[in-house]
Amino acid sequence: MSTASERKPVATGTGLAKVQPPHVAVVMRQTQWRSFLSDALSARGVSVTSLATVEDLVGSAPLDVLVLDCDTTSRRAELLVTRARERFPLVELVAVATGVDALHACLVAGADQIVLRTDTADESLVVGIAAAAEHAWRGRRNGTPGAGSAVVFPPSLMNLNYRDAKLLAMATFERCYFKSVLQRSDFNWTRAAKHAGLDRSNLRRAARRVGIGSKSK
């Protein structure tokens, strides 16, 4: 990933405008995790806002990625992601948790990426978030924010057993695939189904399983 120092200023009518680095908001209750992610992401050239709750996120610079602590029950995790998605519909939303059920609930609720957190500081956590930041930053620069995530299978999934890892990997792929197909088809389900090689009703059912509705972001 290129750092902020590697990005060249953009020429404008009045001279050179400074290119702002990707902006990530890290929302985590535990201070040590907020500090770890803030320091690691800043070292990669990412602008970081560190907060304890989403409600504290007011009046900040344009946001590219929201990293949300979802280490709670599945129902609570789903509610956290749903509320965050409603408030920030075009922001790349990365859900972090230690439980498989919570992460799956986050995907269904609208998270773009999920990251399995271990008990120790994991570099794969930083790599995944940094990649999401770069992806979202380029979308904003190109005038296409919220245009869909790249399929990212976090290395931390390898810490799970085969069944759980496959469940989360498939849910991640399906959410990304269906969202992309629908956006490319301008949310026309008939065209999207033809592209996907699926019956229209089967596409709707499969998309709903991973939280994709008629106008999902």
Steps between C-alpha positions, in 0.01 A plus 500: 500500500633842414543743783391860520857614437505306170189672363567798278312831539223559248522800269208741521409830340661688787809285538572177680246352740619265769367146465347387825585147616229240566302582814411216735290523815585228752210447740598261778423486866837366610766769518790265422342387174420857394859600571645200317294556185548878503879471523524220242272669245664839547836338424350390167401853404135477604324784679339353813226619734481286814174487694321292759152521343350586161300777664828685564567521126385852412643776286789294367670509160352292212498144624616206288488209745323437827655224712235382743550289810229232481637267766164435662192282447380434145185707552693792645763480225229505234342806663835683518570444131144586394512834681848579369395414145195725523713789621791444260351333188799561271780424744693172483393324819742251658361294787744352753409227747628179659185295442397330176128550560549872566704545183241319290228721647710805409523391135126446478440843657711677238869483593725515194782307662539290810815439701543229760687644795725286715603567858832645388590785266473350151674660202241347267242721670700809404563375145130436440391839629775680309392325178139604561614858558693509173208348308248747644740794456543424130121472461452843655775650283340349188158631596358154572478467880324190626543329164556160657782328678771281369462142618728472801550177690677601822805283584355479851234262366774238494477497879154345472398144431415414138123521542497844664766643267308379194174646635649847541701485176191403297285766665768761428521397135124480449435843650771659287392315183129571527558864588730546202264324256204708615690827479622417148138421405372824655308287753297334227447151642415346164823621338700409810356148502586454133857613564533269800344204318234463767123503508374842612326365810805292596722807466271697730502225762877455483559874521268540798694232688804730501310822566463628143169674431358703215728800555782363714818704529 
